[in-house]
């Protein structure tokens, strides 16, 4: 039986001096009160009460146990009250992971705004270009850009990740501008280790094109390829969340704008909804609103 309830029953009986009165106060039957008392005595290995038909009194063990039971019940109420306060205002510390490029370009600013709104929160950001095991690495949330979600995880879609082809004006002046997707095979293309290392998939009016591409630089992180492209090394596929400022400044120029690289979803993923702390629920809602469709970084 529940030992905390048993302690509460014991304290109530001791204060009321009657099992019947305690039963009425606790809104339970007298038989249930008796069962809780017997359960507590069995667990403690000592008799707590002298019982007669007309009177109840504490044994020596009962006198010694009463104050301790009261203290434990008081601590329990304090813990519950503290947890309740946490449900009124987001507070505490959580860990979130995302790719380097998204963490640096957008997530860091979003988290900075979040902790200013909720000053009792602390966020650990783990920026990595690999898929993190949330359980093994004790992560509360992950931001993932993918079209293949892990079925073992829960996910909420935040936005869409759109991409485009781009290069520096200097590269295009030196090597020319391709006029169709297959001409990319004659250009220096900066490729991603995990996405399109040898073939790029582009669509135009519902038709797919898969030019075989190669170039002098391959990387596992989009921002590395972005800066290589700015330096004039070749043509790259970049997410709009990363490339937009450089397109607006003129450091990069969009190439083959009529061709569309594959779109992916941006998701926040987590392991469970059960007993989810308020800080996690609030952060998920905050990110969903901040990165909502259409994402603010896309060029209209």
C-alpha atoms as one frame of an Amber mdcrd trajectory, in Angstrom:
protein
   0.000   0.000   0.000   1.039   3.641  -0.450   3.321   4.387   2.507   2.834
   8.145   2.330  -0.933   7.656   2.545  -0.386   5.221   5.405   1.675   7.863
   7.237  -1.039  10.435   6.603  -3.627   8.033   8.060  -1.442   7.377  11.112
  -0.954  11.099  11.776  -4.672  11.784  11.360  -5.637   8.982  13.752  -3.120
  10.217  16.302  -4.451  13.777  16.079  -8.128  12.791  16.113  -7.714  10.107
  18.757 -10.225   8.011  16.875 -10.134   5.801  13.811 -13.756   6.692  13.014
 -13.080  10.434  13.174  -9.909  10.029  11.107 -11.836   8.028   8.503 -14.390
  10.824   8.190 -11.655  13.447   7.938  -9.824  11.479   5.237 -13.006  10.487
   3.391 -12.293   6.758   3.572 -13.851   3.797   5.327 -12.863   2.798   8.857
 -11.778  -0.568   7.481  -9.414   1.148   5.021  -7.965   3.252   7.845  -7.311
   0.053   9.772  -5.645  -1.547   6.754  -3.335   1.430   6.241  -2.338   1.375
   9.910  -1.608  -2.348   9.817   0.408  -1.885   6.626   2.511   0.876   8.218
   3.114  -1.168  11.348   4.171  -4.170   9.262   6.608  -2.001   7.306   8.084
  -0.396  10.433   8.095  -3.662  12.349   6.555  -2.033  15.402   3.147  -1.464
  16.917   2.205   2.214  16.773  -1.123   2.328  18.610  -2.785   0.783  21.623
  -6.337   0.061  20.474  -9.349  -0.564  22.720 -13.012  -0.337  21.890 -13.205
   3.145  23.446  -9.730   4.589  23.281  -6.607   4.847  21.117  -3.193   5.816
  22.473   0.300   5.924  21.039   2.909   3.333  21.915   6.490   4.414  22.542
   7.278   3.498  18.940   4.226   5.488  17.872   5.375   8.562  19.766   8.818
   8.314  18.182   7.397   7.776  14.696   4.748  10.497  14.799   7.089  13.483
  14.474   9.082  11.757  11.748   5.940  10.965   9.778   4.837  14.583  10.116
   8.223  15.769   8.849   8.106  13.435   5.856   4.585  14.551   4.965   5.640
  18.202   5.269   8.608  17.623   2.959   6.290  15.895   0.496   3.988  18.922
   0.458   6.964  21.232  -0.069   8.148  19.150  -3.016   4.652  19.196  -4.526
   4.385  22.943  -3.989   7.768  23.493  -5.637   6.765  21.353  -8.608   3.515
  23.266  -8.811   5.370  26.564  -8.988   7.416  25.172 -11.856   4.166  24.591
 -13.714   3.208  28.265 -13.355   6.396  29.688 -14.871   8.933  27.976 -17.136
  12.102  27.363 -15.167  14.941  24.903 -14.932  17.613  23.677 -17.317  17.288
  21.637 -20.509  19.595  20.462 -23.291  18.909  20.970 -26.995  20.921  19.936
 -30.048  20.955  21.119 -33.666  23.289  21.327 -36.637  26.086  23.891 -36.473
  24.678  25.934 -39.343  21.142  26.203 -37.939  22.359  26.709 -34.362  24.646
  29.589 -35.360  22.390  31.276 -37.914  18.987  31.128 -36.177  18.677  28.909
 -33.095  21.131  30.881 -30.931  19.163  34.109 -31.430  15.886  32.307 -30.745
  17.223  30.819 -27.507  18.604  34.215 -26.461  15.112  35.687 -26.819  13.564
  32.742 -24.971  15.794  33.056 -21.886  15.109  36.800 -21.774  11.372  36.087
 -21.770  11.814  33.394 -19.107  14.808  34.409 -16.936  14.547  31.330 -14.702
  15.450  29.045 -17.601  18.863  27.754 -18.635  19.489  26.165 -22.045  22.481
  24.026 -23.009  22.956  24.058 -26.808  24.926  21.219 -28.381  25.769  22.137
 -31.991  26.877  19.062 -33.939  26.751  17.827 -37.499  25.670  14.335 -36.619
  22.487  12.716 -35.391  22.499  12.679 -31.604  20.973   9.832 -29.595  18.694
  11.774 -27.260  18.619   9.130 -24.543  22.310   8.224 -24.494  23.453  11.855
 -24.583  20.747  13.107 -22.196  19.210  15.569 -24.645  15.722  16.929 -24.073
  15.123  18.222 -27.603  16.724  18.062 -31.030  16.113  20.228 -34.095  16.406
  18.054 -37.180  16.203  18.853 -40.879  15.014  15.712 -42.583  12.318  13.894
 -44.523  12.962  10.645 -42.625  11.988  10.928 -38.980  12.938   8.298 -36.421
   9.684   6.411 -35.660  10.850   5.879 -32.069  10.739   9.649 -31.408   7.929
  12.175 -31.204   8.173  15.145 -33.535   6.542  18.499 -34.213   7.065  20.206
 -37.540   8.412  23.717 -37.170   8.927  24.823 -40.756  10.252  23.936 -44.214
  13.893  23.961 -45.224  14.178  25.189 -48.810  17.477  25.227 -50.674  18.914
  26.896 -53.772  21.999  26.855 -55.975  24.369  29.771 -55.624  27.887  30.944
 -56.401  29.957  34.090 -56.045  29.916  36.751 -58.787  33.657  36.213 -59.214
  33.234  32.487 -59.916  30.440  33.105 -62.441  32.485  35.809 -64.171  35.383
  33.386 -64.437  33.544  30.183 -65.399  30.224  31.399 -66.810  26.654  30.813
 -65.613  24.957  27.462 -66.348  21.665  27.727 -68.222  20.267  24.290 -67.382
  20.757  21.605 -64.727  22.899  19.284 -66.848  25.458  22.044 -67.466  26.375
  21.737 -63.783  28.431  18.720 -64.845  30.905  21.132 -66.482  31.205  23.308
 -63.366  33.084  23.136 -60.089  30.484  22.028 -57.561  31.005  22.122 -53.811
  29.444  18.966 -52.421  28.140  17.817 -49.056  29.396  14.563 -47.546  25.903
  13.396 -46.577  23.693  15.047 -49.204  24.394  14.798 -52.915  28.087  14.067
 -52.833  28.124  12.824 -56.450  24.626  13.618 -57.796  22.327  16.553 -57.235
  18.556  16.115 -57.542  16.740  19.135 -58.968  13.162  19.515 -60.157  11.647
  21.725 -62.850   7.927  21.646 -63.643   7.598  18.236 -62.030  10.534  16.713
 -63.909  13.617  15.482 -62.039  17.187  16.155 -63.153  20.181  14.380 -61.604
  23.439  15.908 -62.870  26.620  14.132 -61.783  28.707  16.722 -59.982  32.220
  17.041 -58.673  34.518  19.767 -57.492  37.567  20.681 -55.458  35.864  20.842
 -52.043  33.628  18.430 -50.160  32.433  19.126 -46.623  30.174  17.756 -43.927
  28.798  21.145 -42.879  26.784  23.572 -44.996  28.418  26.726 -43.644  31.877
  25.480 -44.681  30.685  25.090 -48.273  28.915  28.447 -48.073  32.119  30.303
 -47.241  34.046  28.351 -49.849  31.487  29.494 -52.427  31.778  33.120 -51.260
  35.526  32.791 -51.780  34.895  31.803 -55.408  35.510  28.035 -55.226  32.380
  26.942 -57.097  28.633  26.377 -57.081  26.929  25.052 -53.950  23.468  24.022
 -52.793  22.618  25.994 -49.671  19.598  26.160 -47.360  17.887  29.521 -47.609
  18.155  29.966 -43.843  21.927  30.184 -44.314  22.342  31.747 -47.777  19.725
  34.527 -47.691  21.876  37.275 -46.062  24.682  36.666 -48.572  22.270  36.763
 -51.505  20.863  40.055 -50.247  24.345  41.528 -49.809  25.501  40.380 -53.248
  28.247  38.116 -51.905  26.390  35.234 -53.596  24.190  35.026 -56.668  21.422
  32.490 -57.144  22.080  30.055 -60.000  19.354  28.306 -62.002  16.537  29.813
 -59.881  13.902  27.896 -61.832  15.323  24.570 -60.603  14.309  23.471 -57.127
  16.476  21.282 -54.887  14.614  18.887 -52.625  12.740  20.492 -49.737  12.964
  19.052 -46.233  11.071  19.547 -43.003  12.464  21.239 -39.919  11.309  19.351
 -36.828  11.759  19.461 -33.097  11.990  15.885 -31.810  11.797  14.501 -28.290
  11.331  11.207 -26.497   8.078  11.488 -24.537   5.039  13.657 -23.782   4.480
  12.134 -20.340   5.269  14.470 -17.422   6.893  16.893 -19.841   8.211  19.918
 -17.907   6.659  23.290 -18.657  10.004  24.643 -19.893  10.072  22.026 -22.675
   6.452  22.572 -23.721   6.951  26.334 -23.724  10.167  26.160 -25.751   8.566
  23.875 -28.359   5.645  26.308 -28.749   8.058  29.248 -28.918  10.157  27.656
 -31.670   7.053  26.631 -33.631   5.856  30.220 -33.621   9.265  31.709 -34.429
  10.024  29.343 -37.318   6.456  29.150 -38.624   5.512  28.885 -42.299   6.664
  30.618 -44.353  10.014  30.896 -42.554  11.086  34.487 -42.081  14.474  33.897
 -43.720  13.087  32.918 -47.141  13.394  35.419 -49.959   9.943  36.216 -51.318
